[in-house]
Structures are given as C-alpha cells and as structure tokens.
Amino acid sequence: MEFINQMYSKCICLCLILIFGAWSSEATSRNLEDAAMYERYEQWMTRYGRQYSSMNEKETRFNVFKKNVAMIDSSNSDVNKPYKLSVNQFADLTTEEFKSQRTGFKGLRDTPRPTTSFKYENVSVVPSSLDWRTKGAVMPVKDQGQCGSCWAFATVGALEGALQLATGELVSMSEQELVDCDVGGENEGCMGGYPDVAFLYIIEKHGLTNEANYPYTATDNVCNTTEADSPSGSITGYEDVPVNSEQDLLKAVANQPVSVCIQAEGAFEYYSSGVLTGYCGTDLDHCVTAIGYGTTDEGIDYWLLKNSWGTEWGEEGYVRIQRNIEAVEGMCGIATSASYATV
C-alpha cells in the first residue's frame, strides 16, 4: 500500500512538473512574441517620430498597436487578396480616434439631397481606362492632418481639375478658406462637412482663393476675409452624380475629377498597394477625389482615388478600390455621394 502511495505521489509530481513546464514554455513563447512586437513598436515610433507623455500612455498605445498589427499581418498572409496593408502612421490609433482625426464627412443626410441635373447622362462611350494625372488635371497629394476636413480636400480636388480642364492652368486652391469661412451652416471646419455645401459656398463667393494666398493649417481659424475676397478661380455650379450607379459615376469621372465619399475604416486605413476588394461598409465617413479608373492585368476593375493623408499612405497617397461590384452602392459606398464642379 505504501509503495502504491509513493508511486501515486510521484505521478502527481510528474504531472505537475509537466503542467508547470508547459505553462512556463507558453509564457516564454508569449514573452518572446511580445518582445519581438515591442521591438517592432519601438522601430515604428522612431520612423514616425512618435513620443508619448507617460509610460502608461506608451503601454496603452502599444496594446492598440499590437491589435492593429495582428489584423494587418493576418490580412497580408492571405495570398489570394489583390492588395497589401502596411503598419503605417495610424497604427497606434483606435478606430474611433482615427475617424475623428482623419476623416470628416458628416454622413448621408436624413432627407435626400436636392436633385441636380446630370450633364453626362447621355454619354455612351468612355475610354477603357483613364488617369487624370497624366493629363495635368491633378495637383500633388496633400495632407489634411489631424483635422476632419476631408470634405474640403475632396471639393478642392474636383475644383482644381474642373478649372484646369476649362482654362488649361492647374492651380492649387485653398482648402483652408473652406475650413475657416464656410462655417455657420452644415459645414463645420475640422468638425466635418459636405462637398456639395462647399460647392455652394464657392458659387456664392464667386470663387475660391488659391493655396498660396490662404495656406492650409489643419486648424479652425477666424475667416481671413481679405484673402477670401480675392478668388483665383470660380465655377458656375455643381452637379450630383445619380445615386447608386457606378455607370453614371464612370461617365462623370471619364470627363473630369469627381468628389466622392466612402467608408474609410479597417483595411482602407492601412492600405498600401494593389486593388482593395472584399467587404467594405457604406457608412460614409470620408471624402476623396476620383481621378480615374482602369482594369488590372488580372482583370480586376478599379477606381483610382486621390486621398488627403499625405504621400506615405497608400500608393504615394492614392488608392485603387474595386469597381463594378454587385452592390449598387459600389465599393465602400463610392456611388452614393458623388459631385463635381461645372465651369
């Protein structure tokens, strides 16, 4: 009996050793993984010049970073996806923080927008591909900074293109005038706005000044009426693209750059290259400028969009998203809120 008890005790001890050993091994593995991730985090901080006010904040940001990197790495491990993501400058932000700092479209209104005419309605033939950059109608990529002013950048991108096509001259126009001066109504500077309302402001003011006169600051300021009263380019009106029609959007983009609004979360936030496909919502929160379209060698139709997050994001500041999808709203809702200037 004593022998059996001794053997039983030895078995219990052996089991405990094995269990503790497994726990220890798992903990060591986790520690090694965290150490490698933390080193990656430190390298990322150095690259983007990130500094935090306390160790607690640094640890909090590390946990956000770790979660975002896991999503990015998981996506990139799928060889069937025709796009890649990157651990970019937004990797330490939560989705909520990112939206508040880097988007700015206030969303679709509860009541439908007033119907405008659509001058491209009867267009029947368009090029198979188009890039307005090659035709001199697109200014270099800009950066809205930590200000919810995407609506101003999308408006100005469409405006610059329309003016270039009408005059032959490409001039960088002022987003800051819209941020500072187109306020008091639906547009609220860094708190968000609507491109169509911005077009109305430009029409009523008989134009918009240029960026050299009224440079961008990424902050809400008192309107500089002196500069705002010195327009550099004017328009006669604007038109909305009919809702939920990628074909009508194609007709418009084939003729000029167009302001479009989308949902810019998840994979879009970390987009690096390729054609963004797959699930993307239609809860519109960000506006960009559609400057072209095409088809990849693999047969994927895409829209070419100019973003306002600087040249380190995406394909030097641009993104391609899938075109001609089954949903009428288009990828990320691109066909639900599009407009352009008329000159």
N, C-alpha and C positions, 0 to 999 in steps of 0.2 A: 504493500500500500504506500509506504514511504517512497519507494522507487517511482511509483506512478505519479505521486505528487511532485517529485523532483522534476520528472520529465514534463509534466504539465506546466510547471513554473518556467522551465527552460523554453518551452514552446511559446508561452505568453511573452517572455522576454524577447525571444527572437522575432515574434510578430511586431512587438512594439518597436524594436530596432529597425525593422524593415519599414514600418509606417513612418517613423520619425525620419528615416533616411529618405523616403520618398518625398515627405514634406520638405525636408531640407534641400533636396535636389530641385524640387519645384520652385522653392523660394529663391534658390540661387539662380535658376533659369530666369525667373521674373526679374530679379535684381540686375542680371546681365542685360536683359531686354530693356529695362528702364534706364540702365547706364548708357546703352547704345542710343536710345531715344533722346536722353538728356544731352548727350554729346551733339546729336543732330540739332537739337533745340538751340544749344549754345552757338553752333555754326550759323543757324538761321538768324539768331539775334544779331550776330556780328554782321552778316550780309545786309540786313535791313536796318541796322543801327538802332535796334530796339533796346530801350532801357526802362526799368520799372522802379517804382518809388519805394518798394519794400520787397523783402524775401517772400512774404505772404502773397503779394501780387504776382511775383515771378512764378511761384508754385502753382497758383491758380491758373495763370496763363499756360503753364506747362501742361496741365491736365487738359485744357482746351486744345492746345497744340497736338497733344498725343491722340486725342479723339479724331481730330481733323486729318492727321497724317494717316491714321489707320484706314479711314474712308478713302483717302487718295490712293494709298498703296493697294488697297483691295480692288479699286476700280482699274488701276493700271495693270494689275495682274491678269485681267481678262483680255486675252489676246484678240478676241473677236470684236472688241469695241474699236471703232474707227477714229478714236480720239484719245488724247492723253491729258492727264491733270498734272499740276505741279504744286509743290509746297511753296506757295507764293507769299506775298506781303500780307495776306489776310489770314494766315494760318493760326494766329492766336486769338481770333475773334469768334465769338458765338454767332449763330445765325442772326439773332436779334440785333447784336451790335453791328454786324456787317450791314444789315438792311438800313439801320438808322444813319450810318455814316456814309455809305457808298451808293445808295440808290436815290430815290426821291420822287418817283411817280406816285401820285396820291390815289391811284386806283381808278377803276371804272366808276362813273357816277351812277347813282341810283336811277336817275332819269336819263334816257338816251340823249346823245349829242344831237344838236340841230342838224338836219340833213343838208349837205352842201352838194353842189354839182360835182361831177367827176369827168374831167375833160378827156380822160384816156379811155372812156367807156367803149368806144368803137375801135380801139387799136386791135388789130387782128394778127399782126406779125411782129415778133420781137426777136432780138438776137438770141442765140442759144446760150451765150454767156456774156457777162458784162462786168467791168470793173471801172468805176468812175475815177479811180485814182490815176489810171493810165490816160485819162482824157483831161487831166488837170483840174478836176472839179472838187477835189477833196483836200482840205488842209491837213497837216500832220496831226497825229493823235495828241489830245490834250489830257489833262488830269483834273478831275473835279475836286480831289482832295477829300477831307472829312466834312463834306457839305452835301446835303441832299439836293443837289442842283442838276441831276441828270437831265431833267426836262429842259433846262436852258441849253445844255450842250447838244441835245438831240435837235432842238429847234434851230440852233445856230448852224449845226452841220448841214441841215436841209437848206437853210437860208443861204449859206456860203455857196453851195452847189447851184442853187437856182440863180443867184446873182452872176456866178461865173458863166453859166450857160447863156445868160442874157447879154452879158457885157464883154465876155472874153477875159475878164480880170478876176483872179482869185484873191480875195482879201479876208484876213482873219477878223471876224466880227466879235463883238463883246458879249460874252455870257454874263459878265458882272453887271452890266446895265440891267439885264433882265432880273438878276438876283436882287439888286438894290431897288430898282424902280418899278418893276411890275409886281407891286405888292398892294395890299389893301383889299384884294378880292380873293379869288380862288388860288392864285399863286402866292407862295409864302417863302420865297428865297430858299435858304438852306433847309427849310422845313418841308419842302416839296412843292410840286406844281404840275401843270398840264401844258404840253406843247401847243395845243390849239389856242389856249388862252394867251400864250406868249406870242403867237402869230397875230392875234387881235391887238395886242399891245403895240407891236411893230407897225401894224397898219394905222392905228390911231395916232401914233407918234410920227408918222410919215417916215419911218425908217429906224435903223439901229446904228449906233456909232461903232467904230472899229476897236479892236482889242488894244491897239497902240494908244488910243486916246483914253480908254477905260479898261485897264488891265484887270485880270482875274486875281482875287484874293482869297477865295474859298471861305468867305465870311459874309455875314449880313451887315451891310453898312447903310448909312443915310444916302439916299439917291443924290448923285452928283449931277444936278440939273444942267450945269454948264456944258458938260460933256454929252449928256443925254440929248441936249437940244442941238447937237451937231451930228446929224445922221450921216453915215457913209454909204448906206445902201437901203433902198426902200422896195416894198412889194405892193402889189395891188390887192392881194387877197391870199387865201389859203383854201385848200380842199382836203376833205377826208376821203380816204380810200374806203369803198364799201366794206362793211364789217363781214368777217368770216369768209373771205375769198382770197386765197393765195393767188389765184389767176389775176384778179384785179390788182393785187399788190405787185405782181410781176409786171403788169402793164405800166404801172407808175414808176417802179424802180428802173425799168428799161428806158425811161425818159428823163429821170432826174433822181438825185438822192432824196430819200424819204425818211421822215421821223417815224420810228416805230417803238412801241412799248411792249415789254416782255416780263416774264417772271425770271429773276436772276438769282437763283439760290442753288444750293447743292453743287452739282458738277460744274455749273456755269461759273460759280465763284472762283473755282480753281482751274478753269480751263487753260490748257497750254497750247495744244495743237490738234489738227485733224478736224473732222466734222462731228459736232455734238449731236448725238442721237439718243434714243431711248426716252424714258419718262421725263417730262418737264411740265410743271403745273401751268395754270393760266390765271393765277392770282397776281395780276400785273403790278410790278413794283419798281421797274427800271425802264428808262428810255434810252435808245441808241439811234444811230443813223444807218439805214440800209443803203449801202453804196454799190451793191452789185449782187450777182448770183452766178451759179455755174453748176458743173457736174464733175465729180472726181473720176479718175481713171477706173475706179471700182464701180462706177455707175450710181453714186450717191448724189442726188440733187441737193444743193445748199444755197443758203442766203449768206452774203458777205456783209458783216456789220462792223461799223466803227464804234468802239466803246470810248468811255471817258475815264479810264482808270490808269492812264499812263502806258508807256511802251513796254514795261516789264511784264505786263499781264498779257496772256494770250499770245497770238501770233503778231508780236510787236504792236499790241494794242487793238488788234482786230480779232474777230471770232467768226467761224463758219458754223451755222446750225442747219440741221436738215430741213429741206424744202419738199413740198408736195407730200405731206404726210396725210394719213386718213382723216384725222380730226380737222374739222372745218376751221378751228381757231388757229391752226398752224402750230409749229413747234414753239413752245413757251408762250403761246398766245400771240404770236407775231402779227396775225391777221386781224386782231380785234381792235387795235387803236393806232392807226397809221395816218399821217397827214403830211402835206408838202406845201411849199410856198408857190404862189403864182406871181409872175413879174410882168 
